[in-house]
Amino acid sequence: MNDDLLSARLEALRAEHRILDAQLAALQAEPNSNQLERARLKRSKLRLKDQIAVLEDELHPDIIA
């Protein structure tokens, strides 16, 4: 994949992560929120975070000199 496609995909994943973060914050603000839904959102956020890290590594690899 070229850098432009990787950058676009990375930005899309970051946007999705922000949306999940907002949804999770809204759920946590509710006193009787659904624990299963909160756990599902947290897992989704972690999965996205991992995907973001992989793409960031592809775009900006660590070069040991």
C-alpha positions as CSV (number, residue, x, y, z in Angstrom):
1,M,0.0,0.0,0.0
2,N,1.3,3.5,-0.8
3,D,1.8,6.2,1.9
4,D,-1.3,8.1,0.8
5,L,-3.6,5.1,1.2
6,L,-2.0,4.2,4.5
7,S,-2.4,7.8,5.8
8,A,-6.1,7.8,4.7
9,R,-6.7,4.4,6.4
10,L,-4.9,5.6,9.5
11,E,-7.0,8.8,9.8
12,A,-10.2,6.7,9.3
13,L,-9.2,4.4,12.1
14,R,-8.4,7.3,14.4
15,A,-11.8,8.9,13.6
16,E,-13.5,5.6,14.4
17,H,-11.5,5.3,17.7
18,R,-12.7,8.8,18.7
19,I,-16.3,7.9,18.0
20,L,-16.0,4.7,20.1
21,D,-14.3,6.8,22.9
22,A,-17.3,9.2,22.9
23,Q,-19.8,6.3,23.0
24,L,-17.9,4.7,25.8
25,A,-17.8,8.0,27.8
26,A,-21.6,8.4,27.3
27,L,-22.2,4.9,28.5
28,Q,-20.0,5.4,31.6
29,A,-21.9,8.6,32.5
30,E,-25.1,6.5,32.8
31,P,-25.4,5.0,36.3
32,N,-27.0,1.8,35.1
33,S,-25.2,1.3,31.9
34,N,-24.9,-2.1,30.2
35,Q,-21.6,-3.7,31.3
36,L,-21.5,-6.0,28.3
37,E,-21.8,-3.1,25.9
38,R,-19.0,-1.2,27.8
39,A,-16.8,-4.2,27.5
40,R,-17.5,-4.6,23.8
41,L,-16.7,-0.9,23.2
42,K,-13.4,-1.2,25.1
43,R,-12.4,-4.3,23.1
44,S,-13.2,-2.5,19.9
45,K,-11.1,0.5,21.0
46,L,-8.2,-1.7,21.8
47,R,-8.4,-3.5,18.5
48,L,-8.4,-0.2,16.7
49,K,-5.5,1.0,18.7
50,D,-3.5,-2.1,17.7
51,Q,-4.4,-1.5,14.0
52,I,-3.4,2.2,14.3
53,A,-0.1,1.2,15.8
54,V,0.6,-1.3,12.9
55,L,-0.1,1.4,10.3
56,E,2.0,4.0,12.1
57,D,4.9,1.5,12.1
58,E,4.4,1.0,8.4
59,L,4.4,4.7,7.7
60,H,7.2,5.6,10.1
61,P,9.4,2.5,10.7
62,D,12.1,2.7,13.4
63,I,15.4,2.5,11.6
64,I,18.2,1.5,13.8
65,A,21.5,2.9,12.6
